[in-house]
Amino acid sequence: MTIRRWEEQDIPKLYQLMDEVGKEGQVMLGAKLPFGMEQLYQQYFYNVSGNHLTLVAVKPNGNVCGWIRCDRSMVPWMGHNATIWMGIDPAHRGQGIGQNLIREAFQWAAEQGIERVELGVRGSNKPALALYQKMGFHEEGRKLRAIKSEQGYDDDIWMGVFLDKNGQPKRLKQAVKTKKRSLKSKVSRI
C-alpha cells in the first residue's frame, strides 16, 4: 500500500470509490455525490498546493482504496485552519490506512503553517468517531438532526485538533476568554 499525492490517472478510480463510500450512507458526502467527475478533474488542475492537499492510498495494482482531502480556509483571519474529509474502501478498513492518511495530512498542514484541523462526521458513524478521537480530535460542537436521509435524522458532529509545528496533536489548556459586550446601544439625539 502506498500513500501519495493524487495524480491525474487516479481520478476515475477515486471518483468511483467516493461514490461507493457515499452510497453506504455514513459519510458526509451523502448517498449521491454533490459533484461529477468533471469537477474532480477541475479540482486537480486548479489546486493551489499550499491551500489544498489530496492524498490517495493506492494498492500495488493501482486501485485507490482510500483518500483524504485537506483544504485550508480561504478567509484571511482563519488561514491557520483547514478542513479534512476522507473515506476508506470498506474492504480495507481497520488496517491503519485512515491513521496513515491523517498523519500525512497533519504533516502537510504543519509544513503549511496550519495550526488547527477540523472535520464533520455523522453521529452514527461510530468507527469514524473512534478513529478521529484516536488521532487527537475532540468534539467541538454538534448540530442536532442536521442530516436527513431516507434512514432518518443524524447529528453533524464537528471535531477539531490543534497541531504543533511538527504536525503532532496538542491539547489546549483553555479557550480564549470571551469579552462581554454592552447590550445597551448608544443613540445620539438630533
Rosetta constraint file for C-alpha pairs under 8 A:
AtomPair CA 1 CA 57 HARMONIC 6.54 0.50
AtomPair CA 1 CA 58 HARMONIC 5.65 0.50
AtomPair CA 1 CA 59 HARMONIC 4.76 0.50
AtomPair CA 1 CA 60 HARMONIC 6.33 0.50
AtomPair CA 2 CA 57 HARMONIC 5.58 0.50
AtomPair CA 2 CA 58 HARMONIC 5.20 0.50
AtomPair CA 2 CA 59 HARMONIC 6.51 0.50
AtomPair CA 2 CA 60 HARMONIC 7.69 0.50
AtomPair CA 3 CA 55 HARMONIC 6.62 0.50
AtomPair CA 3 CA 56 HARMONIC 5.62 0.50
AtomPair CA 3 CA 57 HARMONIC 4.44 0.50
AtomPair CA 3 CA 58 HARMONIC 6.30 0.50
AtomPair CA 3 CA 100 HARMONIC 7.90 0.50
AtomPair CA 3 CA 101 HARMONIC 7.14 0.50
AtomPair CA 4 CA 55 HARMONIC 5.39 0.50
AtomPair CA 4 CA 56 HARMONIC 5.69 0.50
AtomPair CA 4 CA 57 HARMONIC 6.72 0.50
AtomPair CA 4 CA 58 HARMONIC 7.88 0.50
AtomPair CA 5 CA 53 HARMONIC 7.45 0.50
AtomPair CA 5 CA 54 HARMONIC 5.89 0.50
AtomPair CA 5 CA 55 HARMONIC 4.36 0.50
AtomPair CA 5 CA 56 HARMONIC 6.16 0.50
AtomPair CA 6 CA 10 HARMONIC 6.26 0.50
AtomPair CA 6 CA 11 HARMONIC 7.83 0.50
AtomPair CA 6 CA 54 HARMONIC 5.96 0.50
AtomPair CA 6 CA 55 HARMONIC 5.38 0.50
AtomPair CA 6 CA 56 HARMONIC 5.65 0.50
AtomPair CA 7 CA 11 HARMONIC 7.23 0.50
AtomPair CA 8 CA 41 HARMONIC 7.54 0.50
AtomPair CA 8 CA 44 HARMONIC 7.16 0.50
AtomPair CA 10 CA 14 HARMONIC 5.83 0.50
AtomPair CA 10 CA 64 HARMONIC 7.15 0.50
AtomPair CA 11 CA 15 HARMONIC 5.90 0.50
AtomPair CA 11 CA 37 HARMONIC 7.57 0.50
AtomPair CA 11 CA 40 HARMONIC 6.99 0.50
AtomPair CA 11 CA 41 HARMONIC 6.92 0.50
AtomPair CA 12 CA 16 HARMONIC 6.21 0.50
AtomPair CA 12 CA 37 HARMONIC 7.20 0.50
AtomPair CA 13 CA 17 HARMONIC 6.20 0.50
AtomPair CA 13 CA 63 HARMONIC 6.62 0.50
AtomPair CA 13 CA 64 HARMONIC 6.02 0.50
AtomPair CA 14 CA 18 HARMONIC 6.13 0.50
AtomPair CA 14 CA 56 HARMONIC 7.97 0.50
AtomPair CA 14 CA 64 HARMONIC 5.96 0.50
AtomPair CA 14 CA 67 HARMONIC 7.69 0.50
AtomPair CA 15 CA 19 HARMONIC 6.13 0.50
AtomPair CA 15 CA 37 HARMONIC 6.30 0.50
AtomPair CA 15 CA 40 HARMONIC 7.59 0.50
AtomPair CA 16 CA 20 HARMONIC 6.21 0.50
AtomPair CA 17 CA 21 HARMONIC 6.04 0.50
AtomPair CA 17 CA 64 HARMONIC 7.22 0.50
AtomPair CA 17 CA 65 HARMONIC 7.11 0.50
AtomPair CA 17 CA 66 HARMONIC 7.68 0.50
AtomPair CA 17 CA 89 HARMONIC 6.79 0.50
AtomPair CA 18 CA 22 HARMONIC 5.94 0.50
AtomPair CA 18 CA 33 HARMONIC 7.67 0.50
AtomPair CA 18 CA 87 HARMONIC 7.11 0.50
AtomPair CA 19 CA 23 HARMONIC 6.28 0.50
AtomPair CA 19 CA 31 HARMONIC 7.65 0.50
AtomPair CA 19 CA 32 HARMONIC 6.99 0.50
AtomPair CA 19 CA 33 HARMONIC 6.26 0.50
AtomPair CA 20 CA 24 HARMONIC 6.96 0.50
AtomPair CA 21 CA 25 HARMONIC 7.67 0.50
AtomPair CA 21 CA 26 HARMONIC 7.96 0.50
AtomPair CA 21 CA 27 HARMONIC 7.15 0.50
AtomPair CA 21 CA 87 HARMONIC 6.72 0.50
AtomPair CA 21 CA 88 HARMONIC 7.31 0.50
AtomPair CA 21 CA 89 HARMONIC 6.67 0.50
AtomPair CA 21 CA 90 HARMONIC 7.60 0.50
AtomPair CA 22 CA 26 HARMONIC 7.04 0.50
AtomPair CA 22 CA 27 HARMONIC 5.87 0.50
AtomPair CA 22 CA 28 HARMONIC 7.78 0.50
AtomPair CA 22 CA 29 HARMONIC 5.83 0.50
AtomPair CA 22 CA 30 HARMONIC 5.25 0.50
AtomPair CA 22 CA 31 HARMONIC 4.69 0.50
AtomPair CA 22 CA 32 HARMONIC 6.49 0.50
AtomPair CA 22 CA 33 HARMONIC 6.88 0.50
AtomPair CA 23 CA 30 HARMONIC 7.00 0.50
AtomPair CA 23 CA 31 HARMONIC 4.22 0.50
AtomPair CA 23 CA 32 HARMONIC 6.72 0.50
AtomPair CA 24 CA 31 HARMONIC 6.77 0.50
AtomPair CA 25 CA 30 HARMONIC 5.91 0.50
AtomPair CA 25 CA 31 HARMONIC 5.36 0.50
AtomPair CA 26 CA 30 HARMONIC 7.40 0.50
AtomPair CA 26 CA 122 HARMONIC 6.62 0.50
AtomPair CA 26 CA 124 HARMONIC 7.41 0.50
AtomPair CA 26 CA 125 HARMONIC 5.92 0.50
AtomPair CA 27 CA 87 HARMONIC 7.66 0.50
AtomPair CA 27 CA 121 HARMONIC 7.04 0.50
AtomPair CA 27 CA 122 HARMONIC 6.81 0.50
AtomPair CA 27 CA 125 HARMONIC 7.79 0.50
AtomPair CA 28 CA 120 HARMONIC 7.20 0.50
AtomPair CA 28 CA 121 HARMONIC 6.45 0.50
AtomPair CA 28 CA 122 HARMONIC 6.80 0.50
AtomPair CA 29 CA 33 HARMONIC 6.01 0.50
AtomPair CA 29 CA 34 HARMONIC 7.11 0.50
AtomPair CA 30 CA 34 HARMONIC 7.91 0.50
AtomPair CA 35 CA 39 HARMONIC 6.14 0.50
AtomPair CA 35 CA 40 HARMONIC 7.62 0.50
AtomPair CA 36 CA 40 HARMONIC 6.78 0.50
AtomPair CA 37 CA 41 HARMONIC 6.40 0.50
AtomPair CA 38 CA 42 HARMONIC 6.28 0.50
AtomPair CA 39 CA 43 HARMONIC 6.14 0.50
AtomPair CA 40 CA 44 HARMONIC 6.26 0.50
AtomPair CA 41 CA 45 HARMONIC 6.29 0.50
AtomPair CA 42 CA 46 HARMONIC 5.93 0.50
AtomPair CA 43 CA 47 HARMONIC 5.71 0.50
AtomPair CA 47 CA 51 HARMONIC 7.64 0.50
AtomPair CA 47 CA 52 HARMONIC 6.30 0.50
AtomPair CA 48 CA 52 HARMONIC 6.06 0.50
AtomPair CA 49 CA 53 HARMONIC 6.52 0.50
AtomPair CA 50 CA 112 HARMONIC 6.18 0.50
AtomPair CA 51 CA 71 HARMONIC 5.89 0.50
AtomPair CA 51 CA 72 HARMONIC 4.88 0.50
AtomPair CA 51 CA 73 HARMONIC 7.71 0.50
AtomPair CA 51 CA 112 HARMONIC 7.99 0.50
AtomPair CA 52 CA 69 HARMONIC 7.33 0.50
AtomPair CA 52 CA 70 HARMONIC 5.61 0.50
AtomPair CA 52 CA 71 HARMONIC 4.59 0.50
AtomPair CA 52 CA 72 HARMONIC 6.20 0.50
AtomPair CA 53 CA 68 HARMONIC 7.95 0.50
AtomPair CA 53 CA 69 HARMONIC 5.64 0.50
AtomPair CA 53 CA 70 HARMONIC 5.06 0.50
AtomPair CA 53 CA 71 HARMONIC 6.61 0.50
AtomPair CA 53 CA 105 HARMONIC 7.52 0.50
AtomPair CA 53 CA 108 HARMONIC 7.83 0.50
AtomPair CA 54 CA 67 HARMONIC 7.07 0.50
AtomPair CA 54 CA 68 HARMONIC 5.71 0.50
AtomPair CA 54 CA 69 HARMONIC 4.41 0.50
AtomPair CA 54 CA 70 HARMONIC 6.42 0.50
AtomPair CA 55 CA 67 HARMONIC 5.51 0.50
AtomPair CA 55 CA 68 HARMONIC 5.37 0.50
AtomPair CA 55 CA 69 HARMONIC 6.55 0.50
AtomPair CA 55 CA 101 HARMONIC 7.12 0.50
AtomPair CA 55 CA 105 HARMONIC 7.95 0.50
AtomPair CA 56 CA 64 HARMONIC 6.46 0.50
AtomPair CA 56 CA 65 HARMONIC 7.52 0.50
AtomPair CA 56 CA 66 HARMONIC 5.65 0.50
AtomPair CA 56 CA 67 HARMONIC 4.31 0.50
AtomPair CA 56 CA 68 HARMONIC 6.64 0.50
AtomPair CA 56 CA 101 HARMONIC 7.87 0.50
AtomPair CA 57 CA 64 HARMONIC 5.75 0.50
AtomPair CA 57 CA 65 HARMONIC 5.62 0.50
AtomPair CA 57 CA 66 HARMONIC 4.88 0.50
AtomPair CA 57 CA 67 HARMONIC 6.04 0.50
AtomPair CA 57 CA 97 HARMONIC 7.20 0.50
AtomPair CA 57 CA 101 HARMONIC 7.64 0.50
AtomPair CA 58 CA 62 HARMONIC 5.73 0.50
AtomPair CA 58 CA 63 HARMONIC 5.58 0.50
AtomPair CA 58 CA 64 HARMONIC 4.54 0.50
AtomPair CA 58 CA 65 HARMONIC 5.97 0.50
AtomPair CA 58 CA 66 HARMONIC 7.35 0.50
AtomPair CA 59 CA 63 HARMONIC 5.41 0.50
AtomPair CA 59 CA 64 HARMONIC 6.44 0.50
AtomPair CA 59 CA 65 HARMONIC 6.97 0.50
AtomPair CA 65 CA 88 HARMONIC 5.90 0.50
AtomPair CA 65 CA 89 HARMONIC 5.03 0.50
AtomPair CA 65 CA 92 HARMONIC 6.83 0.50
AtomPair CA 66 CA 86 HARMONIC 7.46 0.50
AtomPair CA 66 CA 87 HARMONIC 5.58 0.50
AtomPair CA 66 CA 88 HARMONIC 4.17 0.50
AtomPair CA 66 CA 89 HARMONIC 5.93 0.50
AtomPair CA 66 CA 97 HARMONIC 7.22 0.50
AtomPair CA 66 CA 98 HARMONIC 7.58 0.50
AtomPair CA 67 CA 86 HARMONIC 5.44 0.50
AtomPair CA 67 CA 87 HARMONIC 5.63 0.50
AtomPair CA 67 CA 88 HARMONIC 6.62 0.50
AtomPair CA 67 CA 101 HARMONIC 7.20 0.50
AtomPair CA 68 CA 84 HARMONIC 6.78 0.50
AtomPair CA 68 CA 85 HARMONIC 5.77 0.50
AtomPair CA 68 CA 86 HARMONIC 4.19 0.50
AtomPair CA 68 CA 87 HARMONIC 6.74 0.50
AtomPair CA 68 CA 101 HARMONIC 6.30 0.50
AtomPair CA 68 CA 102 HARMONIC 7.37 0.50
AtomPair CA 68 CA 105 HARMONIC 7.58 0.50
AtomPair CA 69 CA 84 HARMONIC 5.37 0.50
AtomPair CA 69 CA 85 HARMONIC 5.43 0.50
AtomPair CA 69 CA 86 HARMONIC 6.19 0.50
AtomPair CA 70 CA 82 HARMONIC 6.28 0.50
AtomPair CA 70 CA 83 HARMONIC 5.59 0.50
AtomPair CA 70 CA 84 HARMONIC 4.36 0.50
AtomPair CA 70 CA 85 HARMONIC 6.84 0.50
AtomPair CA 70 CA 105 HARMONIC 6.78 0.50
AtomPair CA 71 CA 82 HARMONIC 5.17 0.50
AtomPair CA 71 CA 83 HARMONIC 5.27 0.50
AtomPair CA 71 CA 84 HARMONIC 6.39 0.50
AtomPair CA 72 CA 79 HARMONIC 6.29 0.50
AtomPair CA 72 CA 80 HARMONIC 7.44 0.50
AtomPair CA 72 CA 81 HARMONIC 5.85 0.50
AtomPair CA 72 CA 82 HARMONIC 4.00 0.50
AtomPair CA 72 CA 83 HARMONIC 6.47 0.50
AtomPair CA 72 CA 114 HARMONIC 7.60 0.50
AtomPair CA 73 CA 78 HARMONIC 5.88 0.50
AtomPair CA 73 CA 79 HARMONIC 5.07 0.50
AtomPair CA 73 CA 80 HARMONIC 7.41 0.50
AtomPair CA 73 CA 81 HARMONIC 5.71 0.50
AtomPair CA 73 CA 82 HARMONIC 5.55 0.50
AtomPair CA 73 CA 83 HARMONIC 7.46 0.50
AtomPair CA 74 CA 78 HARMONIC 7.26 0.50
AtomPair CA 74 CA 79 HARMONIC 6.17 0.50
AtomPair CA 75 CA 79 HARMONIC 6.07 0.50
AtomPair CA 79 CA 114 HARMONIC 7.17 0.50
AtomPair CA 80 CA 113 HARMONIC 6.59 0.50
AtomPair CA 80 CA 114 HARMONIC 4.41 0.50
AtomPair CA 80 CA 115 HARMONIC 5.29 0.50
AtomPair CA 80 CA 116 HARMONIC 6.28 0.50
AtomPair CA 81 CA 114 HARMONIC 5.73 0.50
AtomPair CA 81 CA 115 HARMONIC 6.26 0.50
AtomPair CA 81 CA 116 HARMONIC 4.79 0.50
AtomPair CA 81 CA 117 HARMONIC 5.71 0.50
AtomPair CA 81 CA 118 HARMONIC 7.49 0.50
AtomPair CA 82 CA 109 HARMONIC 7.72 0.50
AtomPair CA 82 CA 114 HARMONIC 6.83 0.50
AtomPair CA 82 CA 116 HARMONIC 6.42 0.50
AtomPair CA 82 CA 117 HARMONIC 4.85 0.50
AtomPair CA 82 CA 118 HARMONIC 6.30 0.50
AtomPair CA 83 CA 117 HARMONIC 5.65 0.50
AtomPair CA 83 CA 118 HARMONIC 4.85 0.50
AtomPair CA 83 CA 119 HARMONIC 5.49 0.50
AtomPair CA 84 CA 117 HARMONIC 7.04 0.50
AtomPair CA 84 CA 118 HARMONIC 6.35 0.50
AtomPair CA 84 CA 119 HARMONIC 5.41 0.50
AtomPair CA 85 CA 119 HARMONIC 6.47 0.50
AtomPair CA 85 CA 120 HARMONIC 7.73 0.50
AtomPair CA 87 CA 98 HARMONIC 7.84 0.50
AtomPair CA 88 CA 92 HARMONIC 6.68 0.50
AtomPair CA 88 CA 93 HARMONIC 6.21 0.50
AtomPair CA 88 CA 97 HARMONIC 7.56 0.50
AtomPair CA 88 CA 98 HARMONIC 6.92 0.50
AtomPair CA 89 CA 93 HARMONIC 6.54 0.50
AtomPair CA 92 CA 97 HARMONIC 7.61 0.50
AtomPair CA 93 CA 97 HARMONIC 7.15 0.50
AtomPair CA 93 CA 98 HARMONIC 7.70 0.50
AtomPair CA 96 CA 100 HARMONIC 6.21 0.50
AtomPair CA 97 CA 101 HARMONIC 6.13 0.50
AtomPair CA 98 CA 102 HARMONIC 6.17 0.50
AtomPair CA 98 CA 131 HARMONIC 7.67 0.50
AtomPair CA 99 CA 103 HARMONIC 6.13 0.50
AtomPair CA 99 CA 131 HARMONIC 7.34 0.50
AtomPair CA 99 CA 135 HARMONIC 7.06 0.50
AtomPair CA 100 CA 104 HARMONIC 6.20 0.50
AtomPair CA 101 CA 105 HARMONIC 6.20 0.50
AtomPair CA 102 CA 106 HARMONIC 6.08 0.50
AtomPair CA 102 CA 135 HARMONIC 7.66 0.50
AtomPair CA 103 CA 107 HARMONIC 6.23 0.50
AtomPair CA 103 CA 167 HARMONIC 7.78 0.50
AtomPair CA 104 CA 108 HARMONIC 6.26 0.50
AtomPair CA 105 CA 109 HARMONIC 6.04 0.50
AtomPair CA 106 CA 110 HARMONIC 6.18 0.50
AtomPair CA 106 CA 117 HARMONIC 7.98 0.50
AtomPair CA 106 CA 163 HARMONIC 7.39 0.50
AtomPair CA 106 CA 167 HARMONIC 4.90 0.50
AtomPair CA 106 CA 168 HARMONIC 7.05 0.50
AtomPair CA 107 CA 111 HARMONIC 6.32 0.50
AtomPair CA 107 CA 166 HARMONIC 6.70 0.50
AtomPair CA 107 CA 167 HARMONIC 4.65 0.50
AtomPair CA 107 CA 168 HARMONIC 7.79 0.50
AtomPair CA 108 CA 112 HARMONIC 6.34 0.50
AtomPair CA 108 CA 167 HARMONIC 7.61 0.50
AtomPair CA 109 CA 113 HARMONIC 6.34 0.50
AtomPair CA 109 CA 114 HARMONIC 4.91 0.50
AtomPair CA 109 CA 115 HARMONIC 7.28 0.50
AtomPair CA 109 CA 167 HARMONIC 6.87 0.50
AtomPair CA 110 CA 114 HARMONIC 5.34 0.50
AtomPair CA 110 CA 115 HARMONIC 6.60 0.50
AtomPair CA 110 CA 163 HARMONIC 7.01 0.50
AtomPair CA 110 CA 164 HARMONIC 7.18 0.50
AtomPair CA 110 CA 165 HARMONIC 5.50 0.50
AtomPair CA 110 CA 166 HARMONIC 6.05 0.50
AtomPair CA 110 CA 167 HARMONIC 4.85 0.50
AtomPair CA 111 CA 165 HARMONIC 7.66 0.50
AtomPair CA 111 CA 166 HARMONIC 7.87 0.50
AtomPair CA 111 CA 167 HARMONIC 7.83 0.50
AtomPair CA 113 CA 165 HARMONIC 7.63 0.50
AtomPair CA 114 CA 163 HARMONIC 7.81 0.50
AtomPair CA 115 CA 162 HARMONIC 5.63 0.50
AtomPair CA 115 CA 163 HARMONIC 5.13 0.50
AtomPair CA 115 CA 164 HARMONIC 6.85 0.50
AtomPair CA 115 CA 165 HARMONIC 7.78 0.50
AtomPair CA 116 CA 160 HARMONIC 6.89 0.50
AtomPair CA 116 CA 161 HARMONIC 5.67 0.50
AtomPair CA 116 CA 162 HARMONIC 4.39 0.50
AtomPair CA 116 CA 163 HARMONIC 5.99 0.50
AtomPair CA 117 CA 160 HARMONIC 5.57 0.50
AtomPair CA 117 CA 161 HARMONIC 5.42 0.50
AtomPair CA 117 CA 162 HARMONIC 6.49 0.50
AtomPair CA 117 CA 163 HARMONIC 7.76 0.50
AtomPair CA 118 CA 137 HARMONIC 7.91 0.50
AtomPair CA 118 CA 158 HARMONIC 7.07 0.50
AtomPair CA 118 CA 159 HARMONIC 5.54 0.50
AtomPair CA 118 CA 160 HARMONIC 4.13 0.50
AtomPair CA 118 CA 161 HARMONIC 6.44 0.50
AtomPair CA 119 CA 158 HARMONIC 5.79 0.50
AtomPair CA 119 CA 159 HARMONIC 5.50 0.50
AtomPair CA 119 CA 160 HARMONIC 6.50 0.50
AtomPair CA 120 CA 156 HARMONIC 6.31 0.50
AtomPair CA 120 CA 157 HARMONIC 5.50 0.50
AtomPair CA 120 CA 158 HARMONIC 4.55 0.50
AtomPair CA 120 CA 159 HARMONIC 6.33 0.50
AtomPair CA 121 CA 125 HARMONIC 7.03 0.50
AtomPair CA 121 CA 128 HARMONIC 7.39 0.50
AtomPair CA 121 CA 129 HARMONIC 7.15 0.50
AtomPair CA 121 CA 156 HARMONIC 5.85 0.50
AtomPair CA 121 CA 157 HARMONIC 5.25 0.50
AtomPair CA 121 CA 158 HARMONIC 6.56 0.50
AtomPair CA 121 CA 159 HARMONIC 7.83 0.50
AtomPair CA 122 CA 147 HARMONIC 7.95 0.50
AtomPair CA 122 CA 154 HARMONIC 6.35 0.50
AtomPair CA 122 CA 155 HARMONIC 5.76 0.50
AtomPair CA 122 CA 156 HARMONIC 5.02 0.50
AtomPair CA 122 CA 157 HARMONIC 6.03 0.50
AtomPair CA 123 CA 129 HARMONIC 7.75 0.50
AtomPair CA 123 CA 154 HARMONIC 6.14 0.50
AtomPair CA 123 CA 155 HARMONIC 4.99 0.50
AtomPair CA 123 CA 156 HARMONIC 6.10 0.50
AtomPair CA 123 CA 157 HARMONIC 6.01 0.50
AtomPair CA 124 CA 154 HARMONIC 6.71 0.50
AtomPair CA 124 CA 155 HARMONIC 7.59 0.50
AtomPair CA 125 CA 129 HARMONIC 6.29 0.50
AtomPair CA 126 CA 130 HARMONIC 6.13 0.50
AtomPair CA 127 CA 131 HARMONIC 6.26 0.50
AtomPair CA 128 CA 132 HARMONIC 6.15 0.50
AtomPair CA 129 CA 133 HARMONIC 6.14 0.50
AtomPair CA 130 CA 134 HARMONIC 6.09 0.50
AtomPair CA 131 CA 135 HARMONIC 6.28 0.50
AtomPair CA 132 CA 136 HARMONIC 6.50 0.50
AtomPair CA 132 CA 137 HARMONIC 5.35 0.50
AtomPair CA 132 CA 138 HARMONIC 7.93 0.50
AtomPair CA 133 CA 137 HARMONIC 4.86 0.50
AtomPair CA 133 CA 138 HARMONIC 6.24 0.50
AtomPair CA 135 CA 169 HARMONIC 7.59 0.50
AtomPair CA 136 CA 161 HARMONIC 6.06 0.50
AtomPair CA 136 CA 169 HARMONIC 5.68 0.50
AtomPair CA 136 CA 170 HARMONIC 7.66 0.50
AtomPair CA 137 CA 159 HARMONIC 5.75 0.50
AtomPair CA 137 CA 160 HARMONIC 5.05 0.50
AtomPair CA 137 CA 161 HARMONIC 4.66 0.50
AtomPair CA 138 CA 159 HARMONIC 5.18 0.50
AtomPair CA 138 CA 160 HARMONIC 5.53 0.50
AtomPair CA 138 CA 161 HARMONIC 6.41 0.50
AtomPair CA 139 CA 157 HARMONIC 6.89 0.50
AtomPair CA 139 CA 158 HARMONIC 5.93 0.50
AtomPair CA 139 CA 159 HARMONIC 4.30 0.50
AtomPair CA 139 CA 160 HARMONIC 6.61 0.50
AtomPair CA 140 CA 157 HARMONIC 7.75 0.50
AtomPair CA 140 CA 158 HARMONIC 5.62 0.50
AtomPair CA 140 CA 159 HARMONIC 5.19 0.50
AtomPair CA 140 CA 160 HARMONIC 6.47 0.50
AtomPair CA 141 CA 157 HARMONIC 6.00 0.50
AtomPair CA 141 CA 158 HARMONIC 5.16 0.50
AtomPair CA 141 CA 159 HARMONIC 7.03 0.50
AtomPair CA 142 CA 155 HARMONIC 6.59 0.50
AtomPair CA 142 CA 156 HARMONIC 5.72 0.50
AtomPair CA 142 CA 157 HARMONIC 4.45 0.50
AtomPair CA 142 CA 158 HARMONIC 6.02 0.50
AtomPair CA 143 CA 155 HARMONIC 5.64 0.50
AtomPair CA 143 CA 156 HARMONIC 5.07 0.50
AtomPair CA 143 CA 157 HARMONIC 6.37 0.50
AtomPair CA 144 CA 154 HARMONIC 7.21 0.50
AtomPair CA 144 CA 155 HARMONIC 4.70 0.50
AtomPair CA 144 CA 156 HARMONIC 6.65 0.50
AtomPair CA 145 CA 153 HARMONIC 5.11 0.50
AtomPair CA 145 CA 154 HARMONIC 4.89 0.50
AtomPair CA 145 CA 155 HARMONIC 4.66 0.50
AtomPair CA 145 CA 156 HARMONIC 7.21 0.50
AtomPair CA 146 CA 153 HARMONIC 7.17 0.50
AtomPair CA 146 CA 154 HARMONIC 6.41 0.50
AtomPair CA 146 CA 155 HARMONIC 5.53 0.50
AtomPair CA 146 CA 156 HARMONIC 5.81 0.50
AtomPair CA 147 CA 153 HARMONIC 5.54 0.50
AtomPair CA 147 CA 154 HARMONIC 5.02 0.50
AtomPair CA 147 CA 155 HARMONIC 6.17 0.50
AtomPair CA 147 CA 156 HARMONIC 6.57 0.50
AtomPair CA 148 CA 152 HARMONIC 5.64 0.50
AtomPair CA 148 CA 153 HARMONIC 4.53 0.50
AtomPair CA 148 CA 154 HARMONIC 6.43 0.50
AtomPair CA 149 CA 153 HARMONIC 6.43 0.50
AtomPair CA 161 CA 169 HARMONIC 6.31 0.50
AtomPair CA 161 CA 170 HARMONIC 7.32 0.50
AtomPair CA 161 CA 171 HARMONIC 7.79 0.50
AtomPair CA 162 CA 169 HARMONIC 5.67 0.50
AtomPair CA 162 CA 170 HARMONIC 5.55 0.50
AtomPair CA 162 CA 171 HARMONIC 6.79 0.50
AtomPair CA 162 CA 172 HARMONIC 7.56 0.50
AtomPair CA 163 CA 167 HARMONIC 5.23 0.50
AtomPair CA 163 CA 168 HARMONIC 5.22 0.50
AtomPair CA 163 CA 169 HARMONIC 4.52 0.50
AtomPair CA 163 CA 170 HARMONIC 5.52 0.50
AtomPair CA 164 CA 168 HARMONIC 5.40 0.50
AtomPair CA 164 CA 169 HARMONIC 6.35 0.50
AtomPair CA 164 CA 170 HARMONIC 6.19 0.50
